[in-house]
């Protein structure tokens, strides 16, 4: 049997079981669906399981740290439960009587979800909850290094699903080592593909022939201006930057400071545990953080102290090293620090004024991370609006810790998600946070309403007064 045939057989078997499960959950009422959602969520939120899975994730992938993963798994899952609570996804979900439109929710079918190594538990559970809320089955394709983590988590999920007699094989993954061929074949045989992480996988999903939702690269830039609460801004940037060793695509990568608060803010960042590298140390860091232009997998998502020791930084208070800072003036492939770093390394730019800061941010976006988001710490509302109006981003995060805010927060209105759409700027099909609405089809019933047919003059009278006065008499 050829590898190709073997791959196809594995996928066909998974898809066959998923179809059977989906047919069963499609008959569930809303109460039953919501119990499935609760069961899946508890499997990860159970404190003992969360701790076990988080430790396993760090031990297996070598990325991030367990305490932050525990927090992320809990917070992201609870946040999504909050968003889903009371939401109707079965039967009639809305009725607009003036327009005579009734909307009925239907499943999309079988979801295939491709998961990054950085979040081997939180991201799949987020996808699963959205999928089963829409009465879909789902097949998870973790990263090769994350497979062991998700298989362990899935065993806990299935124990909960057995207790409520949910359909078997509602949630599946591979029982063989994951390959690109398996993932690509899966994409071709499901009804909807969700891809978070590798941009190569996003491109493959787009080519699969299956409706696909891929999300874009981060490389977040944050501006701090002279009107901001500098102490609060420094603390928020620090806690966001170091969370889970910067595994999040929403971690601050670039900091643009207005020059008249530059020195003061750098000092505040040092008080938060930041170390500003000199030029020679910066060059040493660049040599080890990138190999042949690509991020060094042995250093991404590692603590700052470990990276500092690699370049033999002469530090007096190593225990207080939380993140490293480098100054930069250029943007683009010749200035690698202006790109995403997936590590506790923060690139700092100095701007003459706010317009200059906005231009630097725009240049960074055009190089890497366009469409994703930008942050600002300011008390000037007009500057917030300028960023929203002028920059090619889907989210502007204001006076918040960016990594905690972008994917939904208990103190903002964005949907809880680990997958942020970047719009057509990054060839994504969505421009908002992935949420349950992306996992349902809707049937619209249209009934007759009182007619409201306009006349020509309703739209063209003013135009004809300017350009076609001879036609005004014919507008009645």
C-alpha positions as CSV (number, residue, x, y, z in Angstrom):
1,X,0.0,0.0,0.0
2,X,1.5,3.4,-1.0
3,X,1.8,6.2,1.5
4,X,-0.7,8.2,-0.5
5,X,-3.3,5.5,-0.3
6,X,-2.6,5.0,3.4
7,X,-3.1,8.7,4.0
8,X,-6.4,8.7,2.1
9,X,-7.6,5.7,4.1
10,X,-6.8,7.3,7.4
11,X,-8.7,10.5,6.5
12,X,-11.6,8.6,5.0
13,X,-12.0,6.7,8.2
14,X,-11.9,9.8,10.3
15,X,-14.4,11.6,8.1
16,X,-16.8,8.7,8.0
17,X,-16.9,8.5,11.8
18,X,-17.2,12.3,12.0
19,X,-20.2,12.2,9.6
20,X,-22.0,9.7,11.8
21,X,-21.4,11.7,14.9
22,X,-22.5,15.0,13.2
23,X,-25.8,13.4,12.0
24,X,-26.6,12.6,15.7
25,X,-25.7,15.9,17.2
26,X,-27.6,17.7,14.4
27,X,-30.8,16.3,16.1
28,X,-29.9,17.8,19.5
29,X,-32.0,20.6,21.0
30,X,-30.4,23.7,22.4
31,X,-30.3,22.4,26.0
32,X,-28.5,19.2,24.8
33,X,-26.0,21.2,22.7
34,X,-25.2,23.5,25.7
35,X,-24.5,20.5,27.9
36,X,-22.0,19.2,25.4
37,X,-20.3,22.7,25.4
38,X,-20.2,22.6,29.2
39,X,-18.8,19.1,29.3
40,X,-16.0,19.9,26.8
41,X,-15.1,23.1,28.7
42,X,-15.0,21.4,32.1
43,X,-12.5,18.8,30.7
44,X,-10.0,21.7,30.4
45,X,-11.2,24.0,33.2
46,X,-11.0,21.2,35.8
47,X,-8.0,22.6,37.8
48,X,-6.2,19.3,38.2
49,X,-6.6,18.5,34.5
50,X,-5.6,22.0,33.4
51,X,-2.4,21.8,35.5
52,X,-1.5,18.4,34.1
53,X,-2.2,19.4,30.5
54,X,-0.3,22.7,30.9
55,X,2.8,21.0,32.3
56,X,2.6,18.4,29.6
57,X,2.4,21.1,26.9
58,X,5.6,22.8,28.1
59,X,7.4,19.5,28.6
60,X,6.5,18.3,25.2
61,X,6.7,21.4,23.0
62,X,9.3,23.3,25.0
63,X,7.3,26.5,24.4
64,X,5.9,28.9,27.0
65,X,5.5,28.3,30.8
66,X,3.0,26.1,32.6
67,X,1.6,28.7,35.0
68,X,0.7,31.1,32.2
69,X,-0.8,28.2,30.2
70,X,-3.0,27.3,33.1
71,X,-4.2,30.9,33.3
72,X,-4.7,31.1,29.5
73,X,-6.6,27.8,29.3
74,X,-8.9,28.9,32.1
75,X,-9.4,32.5,31.0
76,X,-9.9,31.8,27.3
77,X,-12.3,28.9,28.0
78,X,-14.3,30.8,30.6
79,X,-14.5,33.9,28.3
80,X,-15.8,31.8,25.5
81,X,-18.4,30.2,27.8
82,X,-19.5,33.7,28.7
83,X,-19.8,34.6,25.0
84,X,-21.8,31.5,24.2
85,X,-24.1,31.6,27.2
86,X,-27.7,32.0,26.2
87,X,-26.8,32.2,22.5
88,X,-29.2,30.3,20.2
89,X,-27.7,28.0,17.6
90,X,-30.6,25.6,17.2
91,X,-33.8,26.3,15.2
92,X,-35.0,29.9,14.9
93,X,-32.3,32.3,16.1
94,X,-33.7,35.6,15.0
95,X,-36.8,37.2,13.6
96,X,-37.1,40.6,12.0
97,X,-40.8,41.2,11.6
98,X,-40.6,44.6,9.8
99,X,-38.5,42.9,7.1
100,X,-40.3,39.6,7.2
101,X,-37.1,37.6,7.7
102,X,-36.7,34.6,10.0
103,X,-33.3,33.1,10.5
104,X,-32.7,29.4,11.3
105,X,-29.3,28.0,12.3
106,X,-27.9,25.0,10.6
107,X,-24.6,23.1,11.1
108,X,-21.7,23.5,8.7
109,X,-20.9,19.8,9.0
110,X,-17.5,18.5,9.7
111,X,-14.8,21.0,10.8
112,X,-11.1,20.4,10.3
113,X,-9.0,22.5,12.6
114,X,-5.2,22.9,12.3
115,X,-3.6,23.9,15.6
116,X,-0.2,25.5,16.4
117,X,2.4,24.2,18.8
118,X,2.2,27.4,20.9
119,X,-1.3,26.7,22.2
120,X,-1.9,22.9,22.1
121,X,-4.8,23.0,24.5
122,X,-6.5,26.4,24.5
123,X,-6.8,26.8,20.8
124,X,-8.3,23.3,20.0
125,X,-10.8,23.7,22.9
126,X,-11.8,27.1,21.6
127,X,-12.4,25.6,18.2
128,X,-14.2,22.6,19.6
129,X,-16.6,24.7,21.7
130,X,-17.5,26.9,18.7
131,X,-17.9,23.8,16.5
132,X,-20.2,21.8,18.8
133,X,-22.2,24.9,19.7
134,X,-23.1,24.9,16.0
135,X,-23.9,21.1,16.1
136,X,-20.8,20.1,14.1
137,X,-18.3,17.4,14.5
138,X,-14.6,18.3,14.5
139,X,-11.3,16.7,13.6
140,X,-8.2,18.3,15.2
141,X,-4.9,18.3,13.4
142,X,-2.3,19.5,16.1
143,X,1.2,20.4,15.3
144,X,3.4,17.2,15.4
145,X,4.9,18.2,18.7
146,X,1.5,19.1,20.1
147,X,-0.2,15.8,19.2
148,X,0.7,14.1,22.5
149,X,-0.8,17.0,24.5
150,X,-4.1,17.1,22.6
151,X,-4.5,13.3,22.6
152,X,-4.2,13.4,26.4
153,X,-6.6,16.3,26.6
154,X,-9.0,14.5,24.3
155,X,-9.1,11.5,26.6
156,X,-10.4,13.8,29.4
157,X,-12.9,15.4,27.0
158,X,-14.3,12.0,25.9
159,X,-14.7,10.9,29.5
160,X,-16.9,13.9,30.1
161,X,-18.8,13.3,26.8
162,X,-19.5,9.7,27.8
163,X,-21.1,10.9,31.0
164,X,-23.7,12.8,29.0
165,X,-24.1,10.2,26.3
166,X,-22.8,12.5,23.6
167,X,-22.2,11.0,20.1
168,X,-19.0,9.0,19.9
169,X,-16.3,10.4,17.6
170,X,-17.8,13.9,17.8
171,X,-14.2,15.1,18.4
172,X,-11.3,13.2,16.8
173,X,-7.6,13.5,16.1
174,X,-4.9,11.3,14.5
175,X,-3.7,8.1,16.0
176,X,-0.5,8.2,13.8
177,X,2.3,10.7,13.6
178,X,1.1,13.9,11.9
179,X,2.5,14.8,8.5
180,X,1.8,17.6,6.0
181,X,0.2,15.1,3.7
182,X,-2.3,14.0,6.4
183,X,-3.1,17.6,7.3
184,X,-3.5,18.6,3.6
185,X,-5.7,15.5,2.9
186,X,-7.9,16.4,5.9
187,X,-8.4,19.9,4.6
188,X,-9.7,18.5,1.3
189,X,-12.3,16.2,2.9
190,X,-14.1,18.2,5.6
191,X,-16.8,20.9,5.2
192,X,-14.9,23.8,6.8
193,X,-11.2,24.3,7.6
194,X,-10.0,26.5,10.4
195,X,-6.2,27.3,10.5
196,X,-4.4,29.0,13.2
197,X,-0.6,29.3,13.2
198,X,1.6,28.4,10.3
199,X,1.1,30.7,7.3
200,X,2.1,27.8,5.0
201,X,-0.9,25.9,6.4
202,X,-3.1,28.9,5.8
203,X,-2.0,28.9,2.2
204,X,-2.6,25.2,1.8
205,X,-6.1,25.6,3.3
206,X,-6.9,28.2,0.7
207,X,-5.8,25.8,-2.0
208,X,-7.7,22.8,-0.6
209,X,-11.0,23.6,-2.4
210,X,-12.8,23.6,1.0
211,X,-14.2,26.7,2.6
212,X,-11.4,27.9,4.8
213,X,-10.9,30.4,7.6
214,X,-7.2,31.2,8.1
215,X,-5.9,33.9,10.3
216,X,-2.8,36.1,9.9
217,X,0.5,36.8,11.4
218,X,0.9,39.1,14.3
219,X,4.0,41.3,14.9
220,X,2.1,43.8,17.0
221,X,3.3,47.4,17.3
222,X,2.3,49.6,20.2
223,X,2.6,53.4,20.4
224,X,3.1,55.3,23.7
225,X,2.6,59.0,23.5
226,X,3.3,61.9,25.9
227,X,-0.3,62.0,27.2
228,X,-0.3,58.4,28.4
229,X,-0.2,57.2,32.0
230,X,3.4,56.0,31.5
231,X,3.7,53.8,34.6
232,X,0.5,51.9,33.7
233,X,1.5,51.6,30.1
234,X,4.9,50.2,31.0
235,X,3.4,47.6,33.4
236,X,0.7,46.6,30.9
237,X,3.3,46.1,28.1
238,X,5.6,44.1,30.4
239,X,2.9,41.7,31.6
240,X,1.6,41.2,28.1
241,X,5.0,40.8,26.6
242,X,6.3,38.1,28.9
243,X,3.0,36.2,29.2
244,X,3.7,32.5,28.3
245,X,7.1,33.6,27.1
246,X,5.6,35.6,24.2
247,X,3.9,32.6,22.4
248,X,0.9,34.8,21.5
249,X,0.7,36.4,18.1
250,X,-0.7,39.4,20.0
251,X,2.4,40.0,22.2
252,X,4.0,43.4,21.7
253,X,6.9,43.1,19.3
254,X,7.6,46.7,18.5
255,X,7.3,49.7,20.8
256,X,7.2,53.2,19.2
257,X,7.9,56.0,21.7
258,X,7.5,59.8,21.3
259,X,10.9,61.2,21.8
260,X,10.1,63.6,24.6
261,X,9.0,60.7,26.9
262,X,11.6,58.2,25.4
263,X,14.2,58.2,28.2
264,X,11.6,58.3,31.0
265,X,9.7,55.4,29.5
266,X,12.8,53.3,28.9
267,X,13.7,53.7,32.6
268,X,10.2,52.6,33.5
269,X,10.5,49.6,31.3
270,X,13.8,48.8,33.1
271,X,12.0,49.0,36.4
272,X,9.6,46.4,35.0
273,X,12.5,44.0,34.4
274,X,13.5,45.1,30.9
275,X,17.2,45.1,29.8
276,X,18.2,47.5,27.0
277,X,21.0,45.9,25.0
278,X,23.9,47.8,23.6
279,X,24.8,47.5,19.9
280,X,27.3,44.7,20.3
281,X,24.9,42.6,22.4
282,X,22.1,43.4,19.9
283,X,24.3,41.9,17.1
284,X,25.0,38.8,19.2
285,X,21.3,38.4,19.8
286,X,20.4,38.7,16.2
287,X,22.9,36.0,15.3
288,X,21.3,33.5,17.6
289,X,17.7,34.5,17.4
290,X,17.6,34.0,13.6
291,X,19.2,31.3,11.5
292,X,19.2,31.9,7.8
293,X,16.5,34.5,8.2
294,X,14.2,32.2,10.2
295,X,13.5,32.3,13.9
296,X,15.6,29.8,15.9
297,X,13.1,27.2,17.1
298,X,15.4,26.5,20.1
299,X,15.0,30.0,21.4
300,X,11.4,31.1,20.6
301,X,9.1,31.2,23.6
302,X,11.9,30.8,26.0
303,X,12.5,32.9,29.2
304,X,14.5,36.1,28.7
305,X,17.1,35.0,31.1
306,X,17.8,31.9,29.1
307,X,18.3,34.0,25.9
308,X,20.4,36.5,27.8
309,X,22.7,33.7,29.0
310,X,23.1,32.4,25.5
311,X,24.7,35.7,24.5
312,X,26.6,35.9,27.8
313,X,25.1,39.2,28.9
314,X,27.0,40.7,31.8
315,X,24.1,41.2,34.2
316,X,24.1,42.1,37.8
317,X,20.5,41.2,38.6
318,X,19.8,38.3,36.3
319,X,16.9,37.1,38.4
320,X,15.0,40.3,37.5
321,X,15.5,39.9,33.8
322,X,11.9,39.7,32.4
323,X,12.5,40.8,28.8
324,X,15.2,42.2,26.5
325,X,15.0,45.5,24.5
326,X,16.8,46.5,21.4
327,X,16.8,49.9,19.7
328,X,16.0,50.0,16.0
329,X,15.8,52.7,13.3
330,X,15.0,50.7,10.2
331,X,12.1,48.4,9.1
332,X,12.1,45.5,6.7
333,X,14.0,42.2,6.0
334,X,17.4,44.0,6.5
335,X,16.2,44.8,10.0
336,X,15.1,41.5,11.5
337,X,14.2,43.0,14.8
338,X,11.3,44.9,13.2
339,X,9.5,41.6,12.6
340,X,7.8,39.1,14.8
341,X,10.1,37.5,17.4
342,X,7.9,35.0,19.4
343,X,10.2,35.6,22.3
344,X,10.5,38.1,25.2
345,X,12.4,40.6,23.0
346,X,11.0,44.0,22.4
347,X,12.2,46.3,19.6
348,X,12.1,50.0,20.4
349,X,11.7,52.9,17.9
350,X,11.9,56.6,18.7
351,X,9.5,58.9,16.9
352,X,9.6,62.7,16.6
353,X,5.9,63.1,17.2
354,X,2.6,61.2,16.9
355,X,2.4,61.4,13.1
356,X,6.0,60.1,12.8
357,X,5.0,57.2,15.2
358,X,2.0,56.4,13.1
359,X,4.2,56.3,10.0
360,X,6.7,54.0,11.6
361,X,3.8,51.7,12.7
362,X,2.4,51.7,9.2
363,X,5.8,50.8,7.7
364,X,6.1,47.9,10.2
365,X,2.6,46.7,9.2
366,X,3.5,46.8,5.5
367,X,6.6,44.7,6.3
368,X,4.9,42.2,8.6
369,X,1.6,41.8,10.5
370,X,-0.6,43.9,8.2
371,X,-4.3,43.6,9.1
372,X,-3.8,42.2,12.6
373,X,-3.8,44.9,15.2
374,X,-2.1,47.9,16.7
375,X,-2.0,49.2,20.3
376,X,-1.8,52.7,21.7
377,X,-1.4,54.1,25.2
378,X,-2.7,57.7,25.1
379,X,-5.3,60.0,26.6
380,X,-6.0,61.7,23.2
381,X,-9.1,60.3,21.6
382,X,-8.4,61.9,18.3
383,X,-5.1,59.9,18.0
384,X,-7.0,56.7,18.6
385,X,-9.4,57.6,15.8
386,X,-6.5,58.4,13.5
387,X,-5.1,55.0,13.9
388,X,-8.4,53.4,13.3
389,X,-9.1,55.5,10.2
390,X,-5.6,55.5,8.7
391,X,-3.9,52.1,9.4
392,X,-4.6,48.8,7.7
393,X,-5.6,46.9,10.9
394,X,-8.6,45.0,12.1
395,X,-8.2,46.0,15.8
396,X,-6.9,49.0,17.7
397,X,-6.2,48.2,21.3
398,X,-6.4,51.2,23.6
399,X,-4.6,51.5,27.0
400,X,-4.6,47.7,27.5
401,X,-2.2,44.8,27.8
402,X,-2.3,43.8,24.1
403,X,-1.9,40.0,24.4
404,X,-4.8,39.8,26.9
405,X,-7.1,42.3,25.0
406,X,-6.9,41.3,21.4
407,X,-8.4,37.9,21.7
408,X,-11.2,39.1,23.9
409,X,-11.1,40.3,27.5
410,X,-13.5,40.5,30.5
411,X,-12.9,44.3,30.2
412,X,-13.6,44.8,26.5
413,X,-16.2,43.7,24.0
414,X,-14.1,41.6,21.6
415,X,-15.1,38.0,21.2
416,X,-12.9,35.6,23.2
417,X,-10.8,33.8,20.7
418,X,-7.2,32.6,19.9
419,X,-7.6,33.1,16.2
420,X,-7.7,36.7,15.0
421,X,-8.7,37.4,11.4
422,X,-6.7,40.0,9.5
423,X,-9.0,40.6,6.6
424,X,-8.0,40.8,2.9
425,X,-4.8,42.5,4.0
426,X,-3.4,39.0,4.8
427,X,-5.7,37.2,2.4
428,X,-8.0,36.1,5.3
429,X,-11.7,35.5,4.8
430,X,-12.6,37.1,8.2
431,X,-11.6,40.4,9.7
432,X,-12.8,39.8,13.2
433,X,-12.1,37.3,16.0
434,X,-13.1,33.7,15.1
435,X,-16.4,33.0,16.9
436,X,-19.4,30.7,16.9
437,X,-21.0,32.6,14.0
438,X,-18.4,31.2,11.7
439,X,-19.4,27.7,12.5
440,X,-23.1,27.8,11.4
441,X,-25.0,28.2,8.2
442,X,-28.3,30.2,8.3
443,X,-31.5,29.6,6.4
444,X,-33.6,32.7,5.8
445,X,-37.3,32.5,5.5
446,X,-38.7,35.5,3.7
447,X,-42.4,36.5,3.9
448,X,-44.2,39.4,2.2
449,X,-44.2,42.8,3.8
450,X,-45.8,46.1,3.0
451,X,-44.3,47.3,-0.3
452,X,-41.8,50.1,-0.3
453,X,-40.8,50.7,-4.0
454,X,-39.0,54.0,-4.5
455,X,-39.5,56.4,-7.4
456,X,-36.8,57.7,-9.7
457,X,-36.9,61.2,-8.2
458,X,-36.3,59.8,-4.7
459,X,-32.7,59.1,-5.7
460,X,-32.0,61.2,-8.9
461,X,-33.8,64.5,-8.4
462,X,-30.9,66.3,-6.8
463,X,-28.4,64.8,-9.3
464,X,-30.5,65.8,-12.3
465,X,-30.9,69.3,-10.9
466,X,-27.1,69.6,-11.3
467,X,-26.4,67.7,-14.4
468,X,-29.6,66.7,-16.3
469,X,-32.2,69.4,-15.8
470,X,-33.9,68.5,-19.0
471,X,-34.7,65.1,-17.6
472,X,-36.3,66.2,-14.3
473,X,-39.8,66.1,-15.9
474,X,-39.3,62.4,-16.6
475,X,-38.6,61.4,-13.0
476,X,-42.2,61.0,-11.9
